[in-house]
């Protein structure tokens, strides 16, 4: 099963926006994320709708932050990104009538729900500002802005 990397990609883009000295085009962000500009626009649409980013068209345009990173939590970004799947599906539907499969699936599903709630609780306590300061503390740029 393919993992959903939307949350990681959106966080990557937002943190680069914080450190950019100009608006970042969808093409520039796509280059950083090794994806297509259309994917970037889709990723950032939910954040725009939530008021976290805005985009300007035309020469010198691109994506910019609309809020301070200390005012945005990982949970906010997760929700704005469409609440992507956090864990792979652990249950099987090979034989839904099998009592063993039903018992296993019930326990696995309950455990995954508990883990998701714990993770979302942690997301609510971490701001993008904290992540940005962690990056700044390393003094290292992983790759230059385009």
N, C-alpha and C positions, 0 to 999 in steps of 0.2 A: 504494500500500500504506500502510495506517495504521501509524503508529509506536506502539511500546509505551512508555507513559509511567509505568508502575508504579514504577520505581526513582526517578524524579524526584519523584513524588507522595509516596512513602513517606519519602524524605529530607526533603521539605518539612514533612511532618507531624511527624517526629521532632525536627527543629530547632525547630519551634514549641513542642513539648512541653517542650523544655529551657528555653525562655524564659517559659513560662506559670507563673503563680503558683497554679494550681489544675489539677485533672484536666480534660482537654479531652474533651467529648462527641463522639461520632461525627458528630453534627449540626454542631457547631462546626467540626470538621476538614473536613467536607464543604463547608461554606460557604467555607472558605479555598481548597479545591482545586476549587471549582466542580463538585462531583459529588454523588452520592447517598450518604447515610449507609451504605447497604448496601455500596457499593463500598469505603468506608473500612474497614468491619469486615472485609471480605475482604482488603484490603491489609494490615491490621495483624495478621491471624490468624497468618500465618507468623512475624511478629516476636514475637508472644506465645508461640508454640510454641517459639521459640528462646530465650525468656527475656529479650528486650530490652525488652518493654513488658508492662504488665498493665492490666487493666480492672476497674473497680469498678462494680457496678450500683447503681441507686437514686439518690435525691436527693444531689447533690454528687459523684456518681460520674463516671466517664469514663476516658480513657486517660492513663497516666503512664509515664515511663521507669522501667525496673527496673535499669538499669546506668548507669555513668558513660560519657559519650560518648567519652572517650578510650580506652575498652575495646572500641569497636565500629568496625570499618572499613567502607569502602564495599563491600568484598567480602562481609563478613558480611551486610550489608543486602541486597545483590544476591542472595545465596543464599537468605536468608529470604523474599525477595519472589518466590521461585519461578524464579529465573534468567531474567528476561525477555530477550527478543531484544535484542541490542545493535546489530545492523546489519540493514538490510533484505536480503532475499534477492536476490542479484545474478544468480543463474543462471536460465536459462530452460529450459523443458521443451517447447519448440515442436516439435522434431524429434529425439528422443533417439537416433535412428539416425545422425544427421548427425555426421561426424567433426569438423567445425569446431566445432559446438556442444559436443561432448564435450571437445575440447581447451580451448575457452574456459571452460567450466564447471569443468574440473579446476583451471585456474590461478586463476580467481576464487575458488573454494571454498578452495583452499590459502591464498590471500592473506587472505581473511576470517578463517580459523582463526588465522593468525599475528597478525592485528590484534586479535582477541578475546583471545588469550593475553597480548599486551602490555597491553591495557586492564585485564584482570583482575589482572595483576601490579601495575599502578599502583593499582588499587582497594585492593589489600591493604596499600598503604603510606599510605593516607589515612584518618585517623580522623574520626568525626563531631565530635569535640572540636576538631579543626583547622578544620573548616567553621564551627563555632559561633564560634570565636575570630575567624575572618575576618569573620563577620557583625557581631560586637561591635565590631571595629576600624573598621567603616564608620560606626558610630553612627547608622545610619539604619534605621528599620523600614519595610518595604515596605507593610505594612498592619497595623492594630491587631488584637490577638487579640480574638475575639468574647467 
